[in-house]
Amino acid sequence: MAKILEARHLTVIYTIRKGLFSKAEVQALNDVDFEIEERGSISVVGESGSGKTTLGRVLAGLQPPTKGTVLFYGKDIRAMSKDEFMKYRRSVQYIPQDPYSSFNPFKSIESALMDVVTFYKIADRRRAYSVISSMLRDLQLDPDEVLDKYPHQLSGGQLQRVAIARALLIRPKVIIADEIVSMLDASLRVDLIDLLKQVQREYGLGVVFITHDIALARYFAADGELVVMYRGRVVEHGRTSEIIENPRDSYTKLLLSSHLEPSF
């Protein structure tokens, strides 16, 4: 399989104010390497502040690294032409933790999805409704119950499915799913993960699944890879089954000991 995304020596440093006259630096990522192949499944797990969300945002081109390189099919994204960069941004879709923050509260779901179809010229307006409706059904949503609603009128689970549908409409190569089940009731988490795995197979996607819960990370990428992050570093990376059966890093052992059973 071809490598879609590669990250080499990624470092991200934030400067924060400490009082009126002093500043401090926080290293969110520290010399991180990462790669995902076509159709690959990778779970990135770590506690809050481990750098996993920053990694996802850098991979998706939503923020630049302080140091290091992101490659899309082997090409440095900083050396791309405008057209090449747009193709990369279209191919790597980031889905944030809070779906309500990613939708315009004053636009209906139909309007929000129609904007995507129109902007990316996915279909003409005559076919747009059919394309959108078909995508929503793939995400187990009834278009008649969803399209005329506004974001606040949907449950978190429904709106997160709409967010996935919006990403899939663009026909990406990779989806970066950042804590997309953390706001859901425990009983609904496995359903959304199963749905994500289903659309991954059907659409031939690579998926980076970011979570703080190692049980969920193991469940999603049971046949894939696991990346364990701690304080901006990758402390363990390999086949999920091998890391679960034989963890080497003390932090990975701590995560496993505190999550003996899946939390759903």
C-alpha positions as CSV (number, residue, x, y, z in Angstrom):
1,M,0.0,0.0,0.0
2,A,1.2,3.5,-0.8
3,K,1.9,5.9,2.0
4,I,-0.6,8.8,2.0
5,L,0.7,10.9,4.9
6,E,4.2,11.0,6.5
7,A,5.4,13.2,9.3
8,R,9.1,13.6,9.9
9,H,10.5,15.1,13.1
10,L,7.4,17.2,13.9
11,T,7.8,19.7,16.7
12,V,5.2,22.2,17.7
13,I,6.0,24.9,20.4
14,Y,3.4,27.3,21.7
15,T,4.3,30.5,23.4
16,I,2.1,31.5,26.3
17,R,1.9,34.5,28.5
18,K,2.7,34.2,32.2
19,G,1.7,37.5,33.7
20,L,2.2,40.9,32.0
21,F,5.9,40.8,31.2
22,S,6.9,37.1,31.0
23,K,6.3,34.3,28.5
24,A,6.8,30.6,28.5
25,E,7.1,27.9,25.9
26,V,5.1,24.8,25.8
27,Q,6.2,21.9,23.6
28,A,3.1,20.2,22.3
29,L,5.0,17.9,19.9
30,N,8.6,16.8,20.3
31,D,10.3,15.2,17.3
32,V,7.3,13.0,16.2
33,D,7.4,10.7,13.3
34,F,4.2,9.3,11.9
35,E,2.8,7.7,8.7
36,I,-0.4,6.2,7.4
37,E,-1.0,4.0,4.3
38,E,-4.0,3.8,2.1
39,R,-6.8,2.1,3.9
40,G,-4.8,2.0,7.0
41,S,-6.2,2.1,10.6
42,I,-4.3,3.8,13.3
43,S,-5.4,4.7,16.8
44,V,-3.5,7.5,18.5
45,V,-4.0,7.4,22.3
46,G,-2.8,9.6,25.1
47,E,-4.0,11.7,28.0
48,S,-5.1,15.3,27.7
49,G,-2.0,17.4,26.8
50,S,-0.2,14.5,25.2
51,G,-0.1,16.2,21.8
52,K,-2.5,13.9,20.0
53,T,-4.9,16.7,18.8
54,T,-2.0,18.9,17.8
55,L,-0.6,16.0,15.7
56,G,-4.0,15.5,14.0
57,R,-4.3,19.2,13.2
58,V,-0.8,19.4,11.8
59,L,-1.4,16.3,9.6
60,A,-4.5,17.9,8.3
61,G,-2.8,21.1,7.4
62,L,-4.8,23.1,9.9
63,Q,-1.7,24.5,11.7
64,P,2.0,24.5,10.7
65,P,4.7,22.8,12.7
66,T,7.4,24.8,14.3
67,K,9.9,22.3,12.9
68,G,9.6,19.2,10.8
69,T,7.9,18.1,7.6
70,V,4.5,16.7,6.5
71,L,4.5,14.7,3.2
72,F,1.5,13.9,1.1
73,Y,2.2,11.0,-1.2
74,G,5.9,11.8,-0.7
75,K,5.8,15.5,-1.4
76,D,6.4,18.2,1.2
77,I,3.2,20.1,1.6
78,R,5.2,23.4,1.9
79,A,6.6,22.9,-1.6
80,M,3.2,22.4,-3.2
81,S,1.6,24.6,-5.7
82,K,-1.8,26.1,-4.8
83,D,-3.6,23.4,-6.8
84,E,-1.6,20.6,-5.2
85,F,-2.2,22.0,-1.7
86,M,-5.9,22.2,-2.3
87,K,-5.9,18.5,-3.4
88,Y,-4.1,17.6,-0.2
89,R,-6.5,19.6,2.0
90,R,-9.4,17.9,0.2
91,S,-7.9,14.5,0.6
92,V,-7.2,14.8,4.4
93,Q,-10.4,15.6,6.3
94,Y,-10.3,16.5,10.0
95,I,-13.4,15.8,12.2
96,P,-13.2,17.6,15.6
97,Q,-14.4,16.4,19.0
98,D,-17.3,18.9,19.3
99,P,-19.6,18.7,16.2
100,Y,-21.6,21.7,17.3
101,S,-18.5,24.0,17.0
102,S,-17.9,22.9,13.4
103,F,-21.3,23.9,12.0
104,N,-22.8,27.3,11.4
105,P,-25.7,27.4,14.0
106,F,-27.7,29.6,11.6
107,K,-27.7,27.2,8.7
108,S,-29.8,24.1,8.3
109,I,-28.1,20.8,7.7
110,E,-29.3,20.8,4.1
111,S,-27.7,24.2,3.5
112,A,-24.4,23.2,5.2
113,L,-24.1,20.1,3.1
114,M,-25.2,21.9,0.0
115,D,-22.4,24.4,0.4
116,V,-19.9,21.5,0.4
117,V,-21.4,20.0,-2.7
118,T,-21.4,23.3,-4.5
119,F,-18.0,24.5,-3.5
120,Y,-16.3,21.2,-4.5
121,K,-18.4,20.8,-7.6
122,I,-19.4,17.3,-6.5
123,A,-22.8,17.5,-8.3
124,D,-25.0,20.1,-10.0
125,R,-27.9,21.4,-8.0
126,R,-30.3,19.1,-9.7
127,R,-28.4,16.0,-8.4
128,A,-27.1,17.5,-5.2
129,Y,-30.1,16.6,-3.0
130,S,-29.9,13.0,-4.2
131,V,-26.1,12.8,-3.5
132,I,-26.6,14.3,0.0
133,S,-29.5,12.0,0.9
134,S,-27.6,8.9,-0.3
135,M,-24.6,9.9,1.9
136,L,-26.8,10.4,5.0
137,R,-28.4,7.0,4.5
138,D,-24.9,5.5,4.4
139,L,-24.4,7.1,7.8
140,Q,-27.7,5.6,9.0
141,L,-29.6,8.9,9.1
142,D,-33.0,9.6,7.6
143,P,-32.7,12.6,5.3
144,D,-36.3,13.6,5.9
145,E,-35.7,13.8,9.6
146,V,-32.3,15.6,9.4
147,L,-32.0,18.0,6.4
148,D,-34.4,20.6,7.5
149,K,-33.0,20.7,11.1
150,Y,-30.5,23.1,12.5
151,P,-27.4,21.8,14.4
152,H,-28.8,22.5,17.9
153,Q,-31.9,20.4,17.0
154,L,-29.9,17.2,16.5
155,S,-28.4,15.0,19.2
156,G,-24.6,14.8,19.5
157,G,-24.5,11.4,17.9
158,Q,-26.7,12.6,14.9
159,L,-24.6,15.7,14.3
160,Q,-21.4,13.7,14.5
161,R,-22.7,11.4,11.8
162,V,-23.6,14.5,9.7
163,A,-20.0,15.7,10.3
164,I,-18.7,12.4,8.9
165,A,-21.1,12.6,6.0
166,R,-19.8,16.1,5.2
167,A,-16.2,14.8,5.1
168,L,-17.1,11.8,3.0
169,L,-18.9,14.0,0.4
170,I,-15.5,15.4,-0.5
171,R,-14.2,11.8,-1.2
172,P,-11.1,12.1,1.0
173,K,-8.2,9.6,1.2
174,V,-7.8,10.0,5.0
175,I,-10.1,11.0,7.8
176,I,-8.6,12.2,11.1
177,A,-11.3,11.5,13.7
178,D,-10.4,13.5,16.9
179,E,-12.2,12.2,20.0
180,I,-15.4,11.9,18.0
181,V,-17.1,9.6,20.5
182,S,-16.0,11.3,23.7
183,M,-19.1,13.5,23.9
184,L,-21.5,10.6,23.4
185,D,-23.1,8.3,25.9
186,A,-21.2,5.2,26.6
187,S,-23.9,3.1,25.0
188,L,-23.6,4.9,21.7
189,R,-19.8,5.0,21.3
190,V,-19.4,1.5,19.9
191,D,-22.2,2.1,17.4
192,L,-20.4,5.1,16.0
193,I,-17.0,3.3,15.9
194,D,-18.6,0.4,14.1
195,L,-20.1,2.8,11.6
196,L,-16.8,4.5,11.1
197,K,-15.1,1.1,10.4
198,Q,-17.9,0.3,8.0
199,V,-17.6,3.4,5.9
200,Q,-13.8,3.0,6.0
201,R,-14.2,-0.3,4.3
202,E,-16.8,0.9,1.8
203,Y,-15.0,4.1,0.8
204,G,-11.4,2.7,1.0
205,L,-10.3,5.2,3.6
206,G,-7.3,5.6,5.8
207,V,-8.4,6.6,9.3
208,V,-6.5,8.1,12.2
209,F,-8.7,7.6,15.3
210,I,-7.6,9.9,18.2
211,T,-8.8,9.1,21.7
212,H,-7.8,9.3,25.4
213,D,-9.2,5.8,26.0
214,I,-6.9,2.9,25.2
215,A,-9.9,0.5,25.2
216,L,-11.5,2.4,22.4
217,A,-8.2,2.7,20.6
218,R,-7.7,-1.0,20.8
219,Y,-11.3,-1.6,19.6
220,F,-11.0,0.6,16.5
221,A,-7.6,-0.5,15.3
222,A,-7.7,-4.1,16.4
223,D,-6.2,-5.1,13.1
224,G,-4.2,-1.9,12.6
225,E,-1.6,0.1,14.5
226,L,-1.5,1.9,17.8
227,V,0.4,5.0,18.6
228,V,0.9,5.9,22.3
229,M,1.7,9.6,23.1
230,Y,2.9,11.1,26.3
231,R,3.9,14.8,26.8
232,G,4.4,15.4,23.1
233,R,6.3,12.3,22.3
234,V,5.5,9.0,20.7
235,V,6.5,6.5,23.4
236,E,5.2,3.4,21.6
237,H,4.2,2.6,18.0
238,G,3.4,-0.7,16.4
239,R,0.8,-3.3,15.7
240,T,-2.1,-2.9,18.1
241,S,-2.2,-6.6,19.1
242,E,1.6,-6.7,19.8
243,I,1.5,-3.6,22.0
244,I,-1.5,-4.8,23.9
245,E,0.0,-8.2,24.5
246,N,3.6,-6.9,25.2
247,P,3.7,-3.2,26.1
248,R,7.2,-1.9,26.6
249,D,6.8,1.6,27.8
250,S,5.7,2.3,31.4
251,Y,3.1,4.8,30.3
252,T,1.5,2.2,28.0
253,K,1.4,-0.3,30.9
254,L,-0.3,2.4,33.1
255,L,-3.0,3.0,30.4
256,L,-3.6,-0.7,30.1
257,S,-3.8,-1.3,33.8
258,S,-6.3,1.5,34.2
259,H,-8.6,0.4,31.4
260,L,-9.0,-3.4,31.7
261,E,-12.4,-3.4,30.0
262,P,-13.8,-1.3,27.1
263,S,-15.5,1.8,28.4
264,F,-18.7,1.4,26.3
